[in-house]
Structures are given as C-alpha cells and as structure tokens.
Amino acid sequence: MPVPYTPVADIPRLVADARAAYDAGFTKPLAWRRQQLRAIHDFLVKEEKAINEALFKDLHRPEAETMIYDIGMARNAAVHTLEYLDDWVAPERVSGESVAYAMDRLEVRRFPLGVVLIIGTWNYPINLTLIPLITAVAAGNAAVLKLSEVSVNTAELLVRLLPKYVDNSAIKVVYGAVPESTALLEQRFNLIFYTGNAVVARVIMKAAVKHLTPVVLELGGKSPVIVDKDANIPNAVKRIMWAKSMNSGQTCVAPDYVYVHKSVAAQFYAEIPKVAKILYGNDPAKSELYTRIVSDRHFNRLVSTLDAELKVPGVEVVYGGNRDAKERLIEPTVLRGVTQDAKKHPVMKEELFGPIMPVIEYDDVDEVIAAIRAKGEPSLALYPFSSNLKFIEKVVNGVDAGNVIANDLIMSLAVENLPFGGVGESGMGSYHGKHGFDTFSHKRSVMVRPAGLEILNDARYPANGYNRRGFWYKVVEILLFRPMPTDTSIAFSTFWRRNISPLFSPAPILIGLALGFYASIRARAAGLISH
Ligand code: NAD
C-alpha cells in the first residue's frame, strides 16, 4: 500500500506543533538532544535491511554502496556528534585583548535557532536528510523534515518508520512533492536547509524573504577534473571512473567532465575499458553492482543529451553508450572530441548528474583555468590530478569551487572536520561535524561585566572623560584607539597582544586588590575607619 502524501491542509498545524514543542523548551536540554541522536542511530541500525531494500527498489543500488554512502555516513555523523557534543555546546572563552575588558567574562555561546526546515533530495536520501537532522537536533532545534518524492520507497520508509524512533512532538516528517513543499515554505522557520538543484534553490530563497529566514543551499554544478601530464594515469582513471559511475553518476560531487592533457590522452582512453571491467566485470549492464537512473524523466533527459552530443561532428564514444529504457540503465559512457563550448556541445550545458563523462583534451592549464573561470559558476567540487604540487596549487588557487580534492574524488565528504558546502551557483553555507553544528546554531556573544568597579568606566561618561585635553583621556586614547599612523598602530597592537595582554590574566585579582586598597585609603581619609 503506497503511503499517502502529508495532507497540505495539515502542514500549518504540524509546523505550529513543532514550534510549540520548541517554545516549551523540550529540545534545548542536552539529554533530549542525546536521546534523539541515539534514536536516529538506532533507526539506522535496526532498519538497515529495510533501508537497503528501499534503495534497491528506488535505484537498484547495491547494498555495499548504500551501507557506505547512506547508512554508514549517517551513523558516523550521529556517533561523532554524540562524542563531541559536550565540547561544541561549551561556552567558548575569548580574550578582549585590551585592559578595558580585563575584568569581564567574554564568551561565544551556541544557542538553537528555533524550528528548522530540512528539504532533502533523492540521490542519497538517508545521508542527505538524516545528517542535517542529526546536526539540527544536536544544536537543540525542533525540525521539520521534507523528504524527496523522487526516491519513493526510501521516502515511504522514512515517513513510516522514523517517527517510531524520534520525538514526534519536535521532529516532524513530511512526505510530498511541490504542493507540500510550497505549503511548508509559507510557514515561518528559523532556518531552511535545502539540498537539490539551483532552480528550486531560487524558489526557496524567494520564499525565505517573507519571514527573513536564513537559508543553507546545498547544490551541485558541473564539477571539473583536470588531469596533468604528470598525473599517475592508471590510478587517476580508476578513481575518476569509480566516482563517475558510483550511484550511476547521480552524486552531487561526481566528476561532471574531465580535462586531460593532450600528451597523456591516449593512455587515459586506453585505461578506461580496463577500469570498467575492474569495476563492473565484462558487462556493466548485467552487473548487480551497477545503479540505475532514478526515474524515466531523468533517464530521458540523459539519453536525449547523449544522443544530441553524438550528432556533433568529431564526438566519439570511447566506452559505453548502451542504454536500456526498461531497466533505466545507462552504461558508464566516456566521450572524446568534446570542447568547453556549451553552444556546440549539449553535454557541456547543464550538470549531467548521470554516468556520461565528456573528455576535453588541452595543451595549456592556464587556458583551462581561464575557460572554467569564464563560466562564472563555481561548482561544488574541483579535482586536479598531478604528481606536481605546483600544478595542484595553481588549479586550487585559479578555480573557484566549494570543495577540492587533489588526486582523488568524493572522499573528503566523510571527514567530519572538513566543512561541506558550495559557493555561488553551487550553494551557500556548509555542514558536517562542528561546521554543521555552527550552521544550525546562533553564535551569541555574552559579555558579563562586574556590577561594581564603576571607576573603570569613568572615562566614558561625558562630564568626566570627554575632556580630550586631560592626561588620563590621552592615556586611554593611546591604549584603546591608537591615534597613530597605520603601521605604527599595527606594530603597537601586535606588541601589546604578544607581550602585555598575557600579563592581564591575573588582572582581575590585581585590580581587585588595588581597588580594595584604594577604597580603604578613601574610607580612612573620610574618617570611616579609625585604625
Ligand atoms: P529533487 O527534485 O528531489 O528536489 C529536492 C527537493 O525540492 C524535493 O524535496 C522536492 O520535493 C523539492 N522541490 C522540487 N521542486 C520544488 C519547487 N518548485 N518548490 C519547492 N520545492 C520543490 O532533487 P533534484 O534537484 O533533482 O536533485 C538533484 C540536484 O541536487 C543536483 O543538482 C545535485 O547536484 C544536487 N545535490 C546536491 C547535494 C549537496 O549536498 N550539495 C546533494 C545531492 C544532490
């Protein structure tokens, strides 16, 4: 029995309930957060078989891939978060770097944002919905999770089973398509975390304007690979083909197209059939280990782009090209004779998001960098391959992109300490590990000053301190505002920070003693103390 979409009419009440739970303070205690993280982890352990089956139905995805890229990564995120949560919520003490703040407590504290909306996508539907959810609840938020309708079986499983594990008063799961998303976007949230394409991202941003809601956009784009003449070609081909055919190319950080230096192009092409055989045996179409395209719409989009490209003079298939509409299968397909010119080459227009890999041969890496920059659309990933560090640095510094991996692909996503996110057309904001915790938190500055010791403030009150000719004002002015030429001011500031500021750590005690001493002299002078 198919699971029905969440009724649109129920959506305002559902969001209001999540807000009521947040306002009642259910989500803020660390105990609640830990409980939810454990519950999500529990779901991922106990429902492993069901998740694997659902993803097999949706994408014909082999178990090992689902285990690593969906279930495993989400489990690791839960465990990592549970391990570090105490550190992340602890107030972060900072230095005021000035005598003016020597008596103060200065802290950055992370507070929850409120009720967050997480809109997930279909290609890794567990990873891309549950890791944001893990991060949201770790930061103490209530959350509404909107599942993608495209990976039907996984969405149905999540909507049926996840509520059995998590606290339903503060974590709501919504299943549906555009009308349900639209109804959600009319509600007030404190953050919208969207994963998907750049067209819908614009719809999300427009909707967010109404309530001045911040957005995190995790998008994609045409992520390039640039293979240098000094690259280890057999290893490069193996890694690139692995990343391109994983999930049948339906990965946001998949290599979209590959620049190969002319001098090594022949070797690059020669390696491709060998690698395809290593990955999927003699016939990927018959391999149980090869994922299918998610829907007929995406299958037809990919096939028509490929067929249009094959009509361009000079374009040839190096490997693959076969497809099976009934199975929604497209072989890993490598094309040569392609150029960067998107007007001539249909494969260079949009993000491919499928197992088609155009190869562009090049002479001069400066021209490659200029051509990618000229598009003005930074991709989510950038992959230089070379044994020469200077080449890698040149590409890293020359091309904008969300994330870079040199001599490999995809792998940085699993490193919890690296932020994952795009820039420009590939998105805004980032997450994973502590970076995600900060994204789902409000960083509040908290300054606690002594209630007494008014003498320290005297200089700021107009009648006392605003006499700029006074000696003490001059001292304060030099210490705080440094009315000197810029370089002298920087040198003074550096000297102060390195040599004088560290002396302030015992300042509260010293100043306390000095003020006590001063007060006793004043009291003695006023005759309040006689001995
Ligand atoms: P999709 O069609 O599933 O859309 C994502 C979500 O947006 C779904 O929940 C859907 O219901 C909702 N949606 C669709 N149209 C909408 C509308 N008009 N108004 C409101 N909501 C709407 O996903 P997709 O866009 O096909 O996903 C593929 C794209 O996502 C690719 O560009 C890929 O690179 C990108 N992606 C990015 C990441 C990342 O982490 N940066 C991960 C995976 C995919």
Boltz pocket constraint, residues with backbone or C-beta under 6 A from the ligand:
constraints:
  - pocket:
      binder: B
      contacts: [[A, 119], [A, 120], [A, 121], [A, 122], [A, 123], [A, 124], [A, 128], [A, 146], [A, 147], [A, 148], [A, 149], [A, 150], [A, 176], [A, 177], [A, 178], [A, 181], [A, 182], [A, 195], [A, 196], [A, 197], [A, 198], [A, 200], [A, 203], [A, 217], [A, 218], [A, 219], [A, 220], [A, 221], [A, 251], [A, 252], [A, 253], [A, 351], [A, 353], [A, 380], [A, 422], [A, 426], [A, 427]]
      max_distance: 6.0
